[in-house]
């Protein structure tokens, strides 16, 4: 008999969290929104993991998160440690979580503080160099998402534009 099963378990669902366990829905929702901003697709596994991270508290290890998830889940089957670690790495890469390393090389995870700095986007007219501020949050969201897919974070953006055929650029 094999030590590991040949089939994959189905992803856990929120309905499997024991009553009274798990993080507050609003705290999880804020993290889900941050994930969406940086282009992380929200799956049931990731949603359950966010509950476990918040329930386990700051500066906790992946094993402690796994054990917390095991206690939270109705049937006692937490996601695999490999799945948890892959998703923790993704959350760290996209600045949802912060990973601190102790002197004895233990990885501790905490929710990363939310960045409050506004993204400055400027249109620069190609012919004249005239600068026009772009205050469209949806443009900032797209730029952040594309940058995050490449492991980058946008600090500011300048987009070179030219007047459309027969029209001048208008400032608002």
C-alpha positions as CSV (number, residue, x, y, z in Angstrom):
1,X,0.0,0.0,0.0
2,X,1.3,3.5,-0.9
3,X,2.0,5.9,1.9
4,X,0.3,8.7,-0.1
5,X,-3.0,8.3,-1.8
6,X,-3.2,8.4,-5.6
7,X,-6.0,10.9,-5.7
8,X,-6.3,14.5,-4.8
9,X,-8.7,15.5,-2.1
10,X,-11.3,18.0,-3.1
11,X,-10.7,21.5,-1.9
12,X,-12.1,22.3,1.5
13,X,-15.1,24.6,1.6
14,X,-16.2,27.3,4.0
15,X,-19.1,25.2,5.2
16,X,-16.6,22.8,6.7
17,X,-15.3,25.3,9.2
18,X,-16.6,24.4,12.6
19,X,-19.1,26.9,14.1
20,X,-17.3,29.5,16.2
21,X,-14.0,29.0,14.5
22,X,-12.4,31.0,11.7
23,X,-11.7,34.6,11.3
24,X,-14.3,37.4,11.1
25,X,-15.9,37.6,7.7
26,X,-15.0,41.3,7.3
27,X,-11.3,40.6,8.0
28,X,-11.2,37.8,5.4
29,X,-13.1,40.0,2.9
30,X,-10.5,42.8,3.3
31,X,-7.8,40.3,2.5
32,X,-9.8,38.9,-0.4
33,X,-10.1,42.4,-1.8
34,X,-6.3,42.9,-1.5
35,X,-5.7,39.6,-3.3
36,X,-8.0,40.7,-6.1
37,X,-6.1,44.0,-6.4
38,X,-2.8,42.2,-7.0
39,X,-4.2,39.6,-9.3
40,X,-4.6,36.5,-7.0
41,X,-7.5,34.4,-8.1
42,X,-9.6,33.6,-5.0
43,X,-10.2,29.8,-4.6
44,X,-11.9,27.9,-1.8
45,X,-8.5,26.7,-0.6
46,X,-7.2,30.2,-0.5
47,X,-10.3,31.5,1.3
48,X,-9.9,28.8,3.9
49,X,-6.2,29.5,4.2
50,X,-7.0,33.2,4.9
51,X,-9.3,32.1,7.7
52,X,-6.5,30.0,9.1
53,X,-3.9,32.7,8.9
54,X,-6.0,35.2,10.7
55,X,-7.1,32.6,13.3
56,X,-3.5,31.5,14.0
57,X,-2.5,35.1,14.6
58,X,0.6,37.1,13.6
59,X,4.2,35.6,13.5
60,X,3.1,32.0,13.1
61,X,4.7,29.2,11.1
62,X,3.2,27.3,8.2
63,X,2.9,24.2,10.5
64,X,1.0,26.2,13.1
65,X,-1.3,27.5,10.3
66,X,-1.8,23.9,9.2
67,X,-2.6,22.7,12.7
68,X,-5.1,25.6,13.2
69,X,-6.8,24.6,9.9
70,X,-7.0,21.0,11.2
71,X,-8.8,22.2,14.3
72,X,-11.1,24.5,12.3
73,X,-12.2,22.0,9.7
74,X,-15.3,19.9,10.6
75,X,-13.9,16.6,9.3
76,X,-10.4,17.4,10.6
77,X,-8.8,17.3,7.1
78,X,-6.8,20.5,6.6
79,X,-5.3,21.2,3.2
80,X,-1.9,19.5,2.6
81,X,1.2,21.3,3.9
82,X,2.5,21.5,0.3
83,X,-0.7,23.4,-0.8
84,X,-0.5,25.7,2.2
85,X,3.2,26.5,1.6
86,X,2.7,27.2,-2.1
87,X,-0.1,29.6,-1.3
88,X,1.8,31.2,1.5
89,X,4.7,31.9,-1.0
90,X,2.2,33.4,-3.4
91,X,0.8,35.7,-0.7
92,X,4.3,36.8,0.4
93,X,5.3,37.4,-3.3
94,X,2.2,39.6,-3.8
95,X,2.7,41.5,-0.4
96,X,-0.5,40.1,1.2
97,X,1.6,38.4,3.9
98,X,5.0,39.3,5.4
99,X,7.5,36.5,6.1
100,X,10.1,37.1,8.8
101,X,13.0,34.7,9.3
102,X,14.3,34.0,12.8
103,X,18.0,33.5,13.7
104,X,17.3,29.7,13.8
105,X,15.8,30.0,10.2
106,X,12.2,29.6,11.1
107,X,9.7,31.3,8.8
108,X,7.0,33.3,10.6
109,X,4.0,34.7,8.7
110,X,2.0,37.8,9.4
111,X,-0.5,39.9,7.4
112,X,1.4,42.6,5.7
113,X,0.4,46.2,6.3
114,X,-1.8,47.6,3.6
115,X,-0.1,50.1,1.4
116,X,-1.9,53.4,1.6
117,X,0.1,55.4,-0.9
118,X,-1.8,56.6,-3.9
119,X,-0.4,55.6,-7.2
120,X,0.5,58.6,-9.4
121,X,-0.3,58.1,-13.0
122,X,0.5,60.8,-15.6
123,X,-0.3,61.0,-19.3
124,X,2.6,62.7,-21.2
125,X,1.6,64.1,-24.6
126,X,4.2,62.9,-27.1
127,X,4.5,66.0,-29.2
128,X,4.5,68.7,-26.5
129,X,5.6,67.0,-23.3
130,X,2.4,68.3,-21.6
131,X,1.5,66.3,-18.5
132,X,-2.0,65.4,-17.6
133,X,-2.8,63.6,-14.3
134,X,-4.9,60.4,-14.6
135,X,-7.1,60.0,-11.6
136,X,-8.8,56.7,-12.7
137,X,-8.6,54.1,-10.0
138,X,-9.4,51.3,-12.5
139,X,-6.2,52.2,-14.4
140,X,-4.2,52.0,-11.2
141,X,-5.7,48.6,-10.4
142,X,-4.8,47.2,-13.9
143,X,-1.2,48.5,-13.6
144,X,-0.8,47.0,-10.1
145,X,-2.2,43.7,-11.3
146,X,0.1,43.5,-14.4
147,X,3.1,44.5,-12.3
148,X,2.3,41.9,-9.6
149,X,2.1,39.1,-12.3
150,X,5.7,39.9,-13.0
151,X,6.7,40.2,-9.3
152,X,6.9,44.0,-9.4
153,X,5.2,46.8,-7.5
154,X,4.2,50.0,-9.3
155,X,5.4,53.2,-7.6
156,X,4.4,55.7,-10.3
157,X,3.6,55.5,-14.0
158,X,4.0,57.8,-16.9
159,X,2.1,56.9,-20.1
160,X,3.1,58.6,-23.4
161,X,0.0,59.5,-25.4
162,X,-0.7,61.3,-28.6
163,X,-3.8,63.3,-29.7
164,X,-6.3,61.2,-31.5
165,X,-6.9,62.0,-35.1
166,X,-8.1,65.6,-35.3
167,X,-8.6,66.1,-31.6
168,X,-6.6,67.8,-28.9
169,X,-6.1,66.3,-25.5
170,X,-8.4,67.9,-23.0
171,X,-7.5,68.4,-19.3
172,X,-10.1,68.0,-16.7
